[in-house]
Amino acid sequence: MSVTDKIAARLPRVMDRGERPPVVAAVRLHGVITPQSSPVARNTISLQNVESAINRAFDNERLIAVALLINSPGGAPTQSALIAERIRELATKKHVPVLAFCEDVAASGGYWLACAADEIYAHGTSLVGSIGVVSAGFGLNGLLEKAGVERRVYTAGENKVRLDPFQAEKPEDVEWLKTLHADLHEQFKAWVTERRGAKLKSEEDLFSGEIWTGSKAQQLGLIDGIGTLRSVVAKRFPDAELTVAEPRKALLAKLGLTGASTRSGDLLTQLLASVEERARWSRFGL
């Protein structure tokens, strides 16, 4: 063996590009789904704040699969649909499978996100489902009366202030809301049926808004199996490197500045949003 060969044998082996391991890129989708974030709330999910992470996940040249780590009690249906559509668009473009992993809860809009995957997994104790539509709010008209405050609203169009929280509830407005819910519910059911197809079992009403454990959800065809990210990836892609795609942060966020307003009206809105977000999680004991 030549001197050159001896020296080369002692050097750390450097893998060329062809020998680099394939990649499974994971994206975290954690929090309530809402187009508006709040400085007093937990993590939130919207297309705006997760799209950069989704794009990064699908942009890896060694990509063989994308994993969605979902922990969400649901939220805004439009944001759920926009995120799911973006995931499907990129999956089709890159020709890679998408696997969803339900953590504590993947309910309502959280399950809508899970259905963007080709396969869905959960822990046996995860809470999955809640395929329905819900709206919640606060009736604050009594509060204004006690405070001696009169609210004045002027509109052109008799339906501009339907279900205004500072006015008494009207039966006709509630009926209008129920009609809206029914439409959204049909779209939700159509999406789940499109994505899960023949996997769904018909012995129970899967679209009643009920929630099930991961074990029961597997029996109903709502998920494909019981497993965690690492256990499934280790079995399906044993040679793959697991990476987590993080979203890009705005400069103010990196500096710890949120730009939150201190106006009393904005603070009240943020407080109510935080209470509503807390209520969404508490429905599932979280």
CORVENSUL-V273486 format. One line per field, one symbol per residue. ss: DSSP state (a for helix, b for strand, c for the rest). psi: psi as a letter, one per 30 degrees, with the letter a starting at -180 (. if undefined). A space follows every 50 residues. Layout:
ss = ???
psi = ???
//
This chain:
ss = ccaaaaaaaaccccccaaacccbbbbbbbbcbbccccccccccbbcaaaa aaaaaaaaccccbbbbbbbbbbccbcaaaaaaaaaaaaaaaaaaccbbbb bbbbbbbcaaaaaaccccbbbbccccbbbcccccccccccaaaaaaaccc ccccccccccccccccccccaaaaaaaaaaaaaaaaaaaaaaaaaaaaac ccccccccccbbbaaaaaaaccccbbccaaaaaaaaccccbbbbbccccc aaaacccccccccaaaaaaaaaaaaaaaaaaacccc
psi = kleeeeeeffkkkkkleffkllkjkkkkiklkjkfklkfglaklkleeff eeeeeeefgkfgkflkkjjkikgabkeeeeeeeeeeeeeeeeefhklkkk jkcekikcfeeeeefflfkklllfflkkbhiakkklakjgeeeeeefhkk kkkkljjfgfhkhkfglkkkefeeeeeeeeeeeeeeeeeeeeeeefbffk kgfljfgfglklleeeeeefgflflklleeeeeeeeifglkklkjklkkl eeeefgkfgkkgkeeeeeeeeeeeeeeeeeeffgg.
//
